[in-house]
Amino acid sequence: MIPVSADVKIWIAAGHTDMRRGMATLARQVEQHLGRRFHDGDLFVFRGRRGDLVKILWSDALGVSLYSKRLARGHFIWPSAKDGAIALTPSALACLLEGIDWRNPQRTWRPSQVG
């Protein structure tokens, strides 16, 4: 998992992105289409057309990192907006990367009440 501190902002790029893009073209997309400054240390998450692959672009004080994850089954839950960026919390990003619906996570176990 990416070591995300509490002060880092996480942005989902709405819509789909050409997954053949690398660091430079994704960084340009962040600045031109999302209107964000790429070198501020935020994480930017992109999804391909099929929905089973995401790329995360991150610039920190040491350099630029590009992470990717492909699901063996299913697809990543993505917002329905066609353009722009949507902010996420680190816990919502963890859910997204596990294929869990980060918009409405459901409790799968409820402790029994003692009393």
N, C-alpha and C positions, 0 to 999 in steps of 0.2 A: 504494500500500500504506500502511497505517496505520503510523506510526512507533512501533513497540513497543519499549520499552526492556526490558532483561533483568529488571528487578525488577517489572514489571507482570504480574499474574496474568490468565490467560485462562480463562474458564469457558464451557462449552457448556451451554445449558439443554436437558436431555434431553426427549424427547417433541417434540410440535409446538406451534407458537404461532400465534395468529391474526395474520396479517401486515398486517392493517388497523391494528394498534396503532402508536402513535407513541411519542415519547420518554417522556412522563409515565406512560403505562400500562405500558410495558416496565420503567421504573424501579420502579414499584410492584410488578410481578411479581418483579423481582430481590429486593426486600426482603421481600415477603410469602411468596412460594412457594419461593424459593431460599435464603432465610435469610442473604443477604449484604448488606453495606452498599454501596449504590450509589455513593456519593461517595468511595470509597477509591481510585479510579483504575484499577480493574480493567476488563477488557473482557468483555462478555457477548454471546455469540453465540446467536441464535435461528433456527430453521428453520421454514418453513411446512409445511403438510400435504402438498403435492405434492412437496416436496423439492428444487425447483429455485431457491428463493429463500432467502437468509439475510439477517438484519439484525444489525449489530454496534453495540452501545450502549457508549459510552465517556464517562466523566466525568473531566476533568482539571482543573488549576488555573484554566483559562480559561473553561470551560463544559462543555456536553454536546454530543456529536456522535453522529449516527445514520448509519451507513453501510449500504448494501444492495448485494447482488450477486445477479444472476439468471444461471443458466447457460443457454446457448442449447440445449444438448443434455445429456442425462443428469441426474443428481441429486447432491446433496452427500451424502457418506458421514456417517452419523449413528449415535451409540451406540444400542443397543437398549433401554436403560433408559427407563422411562415417566416418571419424575420425578426431580428433583434436578439437580445440576450436576456436570460432569466437567471437571477441569483439563486444559489443553492447554499445550504449549510454543509459543513463537513460530514455530518451524519447522513444527510440526504444523498450526498455523493457516494458514500459507502453503500447505501441501499441501492442506488442506481447501478453501481458496478457489480453488485451481486444479482442483478436482474429483478430486484424487488421494486414494487410500485412506490417510489419515494413520495408521491403526491398524497397518498393515503395509506401509510403502513398499517397493517392489521396485527394486533396481538394474537399470537397463535397459542399462547398458554396463559391461563389466568390462575394465579395461586388461590387455593381454597381458603376461605375465610375461617379463621379460628376465633371462636368467641363464645 
